[in-house]
Amino acid sequence: MSAFDAYCELEGSLSGTIRYNEPMSRHTSFRIGGPARLLIECATLADLSCVLETITRHTLPWIIIGKGSNLLVADRGFPGAVLTLGREFKNYHLPDAASGQQQLVSGAGVVLATLVQDAFKNGYQGLEFAVGIPGTLGGALFMNAGSASDWIGSLVETLTVLRPGVGLLPLHPSDLPWAYRHSGIVRGDIIVEAGLRIEQGHLGQIRAKMEAAAKRRKKTQPLTTPNAGSIFRNPPGASAGRLIESCGLKGYRQGGAAVSEVHANFIINNGGATASDVVALIMYIQKRVEEEHGIELQPEIRFVGFE
């Protein structure tokens, strides 16, 4: 693998930016993580295609991230390329009756909160459940983000991915096995655009739903402390947070990482937490819950740079 050779080849040839040995603690909501050998913002589809061809030729491992809101990056970092979507992937258009467009069509790099707020301001309903969900549309689609009763996959009507070595491919959302925290989109496919079904609604009702969702998240989630969202998937018929809390683990610490006092399915960075601290805490939580409830909790976050 020759990350430096790839860096030299790509530097100056992209519309976006490229950084070498960039600390991932600057790019994750956990504020944890060692350096990525390359951090590349692909501003255009041409950038993205060029980067994929180059890093493949240099046999570098790669991942694509949104806002880093569900990642734990190893303390030693990631030896390959971390890709993000830039300018061209941050365009979106609300439905336009005059042109016949019936969907919110958005690039995958748009921050989900931007879509939620703009839809509301223009009187469209459908995205109220997504208030407070961090990250980009692409990340939300890949993990089928949502609440206990609503998820973004249910709104998808069109979906386009870039498949390395193949090119742009339209996927049929109805053919994907959407499920809890799962879209069925193949790893390696890069979501570039989606069309979401939203419709005109009553502004007061939309506002009320959004305020209720925001109030619920504020009350039940540690929004002011660095974290990566829910750590574990909810087991069938159970709540991961309640299982962890029943083991008396709220506030339990490993180094700078702690189980949140607000919601036990959140691990927070109290300052100076390392990825090793978080992994040790995850393993301890899994051990205690399995001992006391016979349930093996499965992580929901992505682990980057771990073997």
C-alpha positions, 0 to 999 in steps of 0.5 A, spaced: 500 500 500 502 506 498 498 512 501 503 517 500 504 515 492 496 516 492 496 523 495 501 525 491 498 523 485 491 526 487 493 532 490 492 538 485 487 534 481 481 534 485 476 540 486 475 537 493 480 537 498 485 532 500 489 531 507 495 526 509 495 523 516 488 527 518 486 526 525 479 523 525 478 526 532 476 532 528 471 529 524 467 524 529 462 526 533 465 522 539 471 526 538 475 520 538 480 517 533 487 517 530 489 519 523 486 517 517 492 516 512 488 520 507 482 524 508 479 526 501 473 530 500 470 529 493 466 535 491 464 532 484 462 525 481 468 526 477 472 527 483 469 521 486 470 516 480 478 519 480 479 517 487 476 510 487 480 509 481 486 511 484 486 508 491 484 501 488 490 502 483 494 503 490 490 497 493 488 502 499 482 500 503 477 505 504 471 507 507 466 513 506 463 517 511 458 523 512 458 527 519 462 521 523 456 521 527 456 513 528 463 512 528 468 509 533 475 510 529 481 506 532 486 510 536 492 508 531 487 511 526 485 508 519 491 506 514 487 507 508 482 513 505 476 516 508 472 519 503 466 524 504 462 528 499 462 535 498 459 540 494 456 537 488 452 532 493 450 537 497 444 540 492 437 538 493 430 540 491 423 540 494 417 538 490 415 543 485 408 542 482 410 547 476 415 542 474 411 536 475 417 534 481 413 530 486 419 528 491 424 531 495 430 530 491 437 530 495 444 529 494 447 524 499 452 529 502 446 534 505 446 534 512 439 531 514 437 537 519 437 541 513 432 537 509 428 537 515 428 544 517 427 546 509 421 542 508 418 544 515 419 552 512 416 550 506 410 546 509 412 539 507 410 533 512 414 527 512 420 528 516 418 530 522 421 524 526 428 526 523 428 532 528 435 531 532 438 525 528 445 527 526 449 526 520 448 526 512 442 523 508 447 518 505 449 516 512 441 516 514 439 512 508 445 507 509 443 505 516 435 506 515 435 511 521 429 513 524 425 512 531 421 506 534 415 507 529 418 511 523 424 510 519 427 514 513 427 508 508 419 508 508 420 515 504 425 513 499 422 512 492 428 513 488 435 511 490 442 512 486 449 509 488 455 509 485 458 502 484 466 502 484 468 499 477 461 499 474 458 506 475 452 509 477 446 505 478 439 506 480 436 502 485 429 500 486 427 501 494 422 496 494 427 491 492 431 493 498 430 489 505 429 495 509 429 493 516 431 496 523 437 499 522 438 496 516 437 498 508 440 492 505 445 497 501 451 493 499 457 495 502 462 498 497 456 502 494 456 509 495 449 513 495 449 519 491 442 521 491 435 519 493 428 522 492 424 522 498 416 522 498 414 528 502 407 532 501 404 538 503 401 539 510 399 543 516 404 548 518 402 548 525 401 540 526 408 539 523 411 544 528 408 540 533 410 534 531 417 537 530 417 540 537 415 534 540 420 530 537 426 535 539 423 535 546 423 527 547 430 527 544 433 533 549 430 529 555 432 522 553 439 523 550 446 526 552 446 532 546 451 536 549 456 531 550 460 528 545 458 521 543 456 516 537 449 516 538 446 509 540 451 504 541 447 497 541 441 495 537 435 494 540 434 486 541 427 484 538 422 485 543 427 489 548 430 496 549 438 496 549 438 502 554 433 499 559 437 492 559 444 496 560 440 500 566 437 494 569 445 492 570 446 498 574 451 501 569 449 508 568 455 512 570 459 506 569 466 509 567 472 506 563 478 511 563 474 517 559 468 514 557 462 513 561 455 510 560 451 516 560 446 518 566 441 520 561 440 514 556 444 508 558 445 506 550 449 512 549 457 512 551 459 519 552 466 522 552 467 525 558 474 528 556 480 525 553 477 518 552 480 513 547 477 508 542 480 503 547 476 506 553 470 505 549 471 498 546 473 496 553 466 499 556 462 496 550 465 489 552 464 490 559 456 492 558 455 486 553 458 481 558 454 484 564 447 484 560 449 477 557 450 474 564 444 478 567 439 477 561 442 472 557 442 477 551 448 478 547 447 486 545 450 487 538 453 494 536 450 499 532 456 503 531 461 502 525 468 500 528 474 503 523 481 501 523 480 495 528 482 488 526 
